[in-house]
Amino acid sequence: MLGWFKKKGKKTIQDDAVEEQVIQNEFDDKVEAPDEIVDAVEDKPQVSEETNNGGLFSRLKERLSKTRDSIVSRVDALFLGKKVIDAELLDELEEILITADLGVGTTQELVESAREQVERHELSDPQALKRILKEKISGFLHSSDQQAELVMPEEGPFVVMVVGVNGVGKTTTIGKLAHKFVKSGQNVLLVAADTFRAAAVEQLKIWGERIGVHVVSQQTGADPSAVVFDALDYAENKDVDVIIVDTAGRLHTKVNLMEELKKIKRVMGKKIPDAPHEILLVIDATTGQNAISQARTFNETVDITGLALTKLDGTAKGGIVVNICRELTIPIRFIGIGEQVDDLRDFDADEFVKALFAEGES
């Protein structure tokens, strides 16, 4: 858990975190959470039953079944009974990879590499081509040149700014991420800086109550930067290890939203040196190639340092993971493969490839 995160070894959550789970200021409108928000948090199983790596890996394989069917199973069917690699086979392979959302550029690189080896008489066996395909995919997933492990600052809390458009599962991802930090012994503070949607604030509060962490919030429509400033000011007098900030997710093409994110980032940096230490972009894997444009836009605005891909269990186009790794130099931190709180998994490229190609069967 949290393989990318090296903690300082501070003491665990304090008793006073249980006494007051939700921090509100005098501006809080105290709106009750809509029933659908409560259902979204409370009716879902909160802890997965897997207690060992074997069980966790089996769940990953199961949850990637739609993507595996759209790529590996179709490749296997294409290669079945084929003795040679010809132009027709490569064309069909190209179609399979594109429809699985590996992207045109990634697909062309894969197919052209295979075509060149065939022309040089270095490749003739379709099964050997499958092995090469797997190796290339693995290479793309390892292509980020950024350090995978992040370290908490020597002084002060580790600040995570979470961004993403509405509907990608951003607030839920924050709740699951906070749960991971809590399990690792960190004292977590959540900040509801998405003040444009009352539902986002209330959902974050419910997550805070469920996992036993503070939530700083103001009324709907408040200045997000002011909420962040108050939260960081509050954290100065508390033994807070990790601060996770939710932000607004209106259309990522809107200039005012991007300027707002820049302002939040500046406020963080002035209050806590080098903050935010992580800017995590949450992307819905089912959106396919649109995820690439979202990542580029947000990256141009606030310099994204990591990605979390949600809903991989619900799409046959999980090839977008490969394309993101090839197109961008932003490391994937987490993947979401289900509704359970432990289904926000640390991204492991080797494990992902093994699950995708259904290796490690018992």
N, C-alpha and C positions, 0 to 999 in steps of 0.2 A: 504493500500500500504506500502511495505517495513516494514512488521510487525516484521521482524528479525533485523531491523536496527534502532538504537536510535541516532538521530542526536543531535548536540551540540546547535542548535538554532542560528547558524551564519546567517549573512545577505545573501540575495539571490544573484544570479548571477549579476556581475557588468556590467555596460554599456560597458566597454571596451571589454567584451566578444563578443559583437555584432560587434564591429569595426573590429576585426581580428579573424575570426572563425578558421582558420587553420594556425598553426605555423609551419614554415619550416625553416631548417637551410641552410647554403650555399651548402650543399651536395645534396639537393633535386633535383631529376631528372625531376620533373614537368611533369611527364607522365600523359596524360589525361586518365580518367577512361574509360575502355572498355564499350561499349554500354550495354553489359549484366550486368555489375555491376551497372550502373545507373538504369537500369530497375529493378534490384533486390531491390533497395531501393525506387526509386521514384514512380514506378507503383503500389506499394502495398498501400492499405488503411493505413493511419498512425495513426488514432485514432478510437477506437471502439465506437459504438453508445451507449453501455450500460452506464447508468449514475447512477445506483443504484445496491445494492448488489443482489437483486433479478435477475436483468438482467445479471449480471456477473455470478451468479451461474447457470442460465439457459444455458449460453454459455459454461460453464465448462461441464455441463451434455451433451450438444450436442456434444462437441468436444471429449468426452470420449466414444462416442457411439460405436466405433469399438471395444474398449477393453471391454465395457459392454456386447456387443453381444458375444464376444469370451469367456467370463467367466460367468457372471450372467445369461444371456439369455440361454446359453447352460445348466447351472445348473438347471434352472427352467424347461427346457424341459426334462432334465433327471429325475427330481423329479415328473413331472406331472403324476398323477394317481398312484404313488407309495405309498404304505401303510407302508412298512417296509424297513429297511436298511439292505441289504444283501451284500455279498462279491462282487457280480457282480456290484452292484451300486457303491460301493467304488472304484472298479477298473476303472469304466468308469469316475468317478469323478477325479481320479488321472490323467487319460489321458487328460481330459479337462484342468486341472490346469497346467500340464506340457506344453501343446501346447500353452497355453496363456502366456508362459514364466515366470511363477512363480518360475521356477527352480526346479530341482530334490529334493534338500535338503528341500526347503520350502514346496513343495508339500507333500513329505513324512512325514514331521512333522505334517502338517494339517490332512492328511489321517490317520496316525497312531494314532493321538489323538482321532479322531472320532471312529476308530476301537476299541480302548481300552474302550471307553465309551459304545459302543455297547455290547462288551463282558461282561461288568459289569452290563449290563441291565440298564444303565443310559441314554441311547439314543436309540430311536426306530423310531421317527418321522422324515421323510426327511426334513420337513419344519424347525424343530428344528435344524437339521444339517446345514441348510442354515444360520440360525442365528448364530450358532457357527462358521461357516466359516467366516462370516462377522466380528465377534468379534476377531477372530484370525488375520485376515488381518489388522484390526484396530490396534491390538497390535503390529504387525510387523512394521507398519508405525510410531508408537510412540516409537520404540525401541531404537532410538539413545540416548545415554547418555550424549550428548553434549548440552551445552546451546544454545537455539534457537536464542536468541537475541544478536546481536553484538552492541557494543558501540563505537562511534568515540573516538579517543584518545583525551586527554585533550589539547594537543598541536600538531599542524601540521595536515596534511591531512590524511584521511583514504585511505589506499592503497589496491587496489584489483588487484591481479595477476590472469589472466584468462588463463587456459590451456585446451588442448584437441586436438584430432587428426583432420586432415583436413576433411572437409565435414560435420561436426556435427552441423554447424550453430553457430560457436563460435563468429565470428565477428558480425553477426546479433544480437546475444544475448547480446554482449557488447553494441551495439547501443541502444537496448531496455532497458538494465539495466541503461545506462547513462540517458536515458529519464526519468526513474523512479526517479532517484536521482534529476534531474533537477526539476521535478514536486514537489518534496519534499522541494525545496528551496535551493539545494546545488549547489555550483560552481564546475563544473566537468572538469577534464582534461583527455583526451584520449591519449594513447601512442601506436604508431604503431611499436611494437617490433617484429612483424612477418615480418622480412625484407627479407625473402626468397621467398615471393610471392608478386609481384607487385599488383596483384588483391586485396590481403588482405589489403594492405596499402591504396589503392584508395577507397575501399569500406568503410574503417573506416573514411576516410576523408569526404566522402559523408554523412555518418551518422553525423559527426560533424557539417557539414553545415546544415543539416536538423533540428537538435535539438539545434543548437546555442552554441556549445562548442568548445574549442581549441583541436587541434590534433597535437601532436609532432611527427615528422617523419624524416627519412633520406632516402637516396637512397637505392634501392633494393640491397641486399647483404651486407649492413652495419652490423657492430657488434651490435647485439641486446642489449647487456649490455651497450654499449656506448649510444644507443638511450635512454635507461632507465635512465642512469646517467644524460644525458642532460635534460631529462624531469623533473627529481626530482630537478635538479639545477634550472631550470626555475621556478618551483613551489615555491621555497623558497622566491621569490620576488613577488609572486602573492597571492591573497586571494583565494587559492584553498582549497576546502573542501574534494573532492574525486578525487583520481587518479585511473583510470582503465587501466591496461596494457594488451594489446593483445600480445600473444606469438606464436611462430611457432608451427605448428601442423603436422609435418611429422610423419611417422610411429612411434608409441609410443614405439616400440621395439628397435629403434636405440639408441645406447649408446650416440652418440654425441649430440643428441637432449636433452637427459636427463641431460647430463653434462652442456649443455647450460642453461637449466632451473635452475639448481643449482646455476650457476654463476649469473644469473639475480636476483635470490633470495638473494644471498650474497650482491650484489651491493645495492639492496634496503635496506637491514638491516644496511649497513654501512652508508648510506646517511640519512635514517630516522629510528630512534630507533623503534624496534619491527615490522618494515615493512618487508614483506607485512602482513597486518592485516587480510586479507582474501585471500585464494588461492582457487579459484572457478574452478572446473572441469566441462566442458560442455560435455554432453553425448547425442548422438542420440538414442532416445528410440527405434527406429526401428531396431537397431543392436542387440537387445535382449541380450543373455548371454555374448556376446563379451564386452558389457558395463562393466560387472563385472571385467573382466581381465584388461580392460583399467584403471578402477578406482584403482585397486590394484597396477598396474605398476606405475602410476603417484603418488599414495600415498606413495609408497616406496621411491620415488625420492624427492618429495617436501612437503610431509605432507599436503594433501588436507584437507581443513577445511569446504568445502561445495560443493554441487553438483547442477547443473542445467540440467534438462532433457528436451531436445527439441523434437519436432515433435510427441508429444503424440497424436495429432489429426489425424495423418496419419498411425497409427499402430493398429493392433488388439492384439498386444503383450505388452500392457501397464502393464501387470502383473510384468514386470521387475522392476517397481517401488517398489512393495512389496518385491521382492527378494533382491534388493539393500539395502533396509532398514534392512532386516534380516541378510544379509551377512556382511555388513559393518557397522561401527560406525560413518559414515560420514553423517551429516544431509543433507537432500534435501532442498535447499533454494528456487529454482524456478522450475516451469514446463512451457514448451512452448506448447501452444495449438492452435496456428494459426499464420497467417502472420501479423496481425495487431500489432501495437506497444504496445498496452496494453495486448496482448496475452501472454506476459511473466508474469506469475502469481506467487505471493508468494505462496509457498507450504503450504497448511493447511491439515493435515492428516484427520481431521474430515470431512472437506468439500469434500476432495477427495473420502472418503468412501461413503458419502451420494450421490455424483454424480455418482459414480461407480454402486451403487445399486439403482440408479434412485429414491432416496427419495426426499421429498420436492416438489413433484408435486403440481401445483396449482389446 
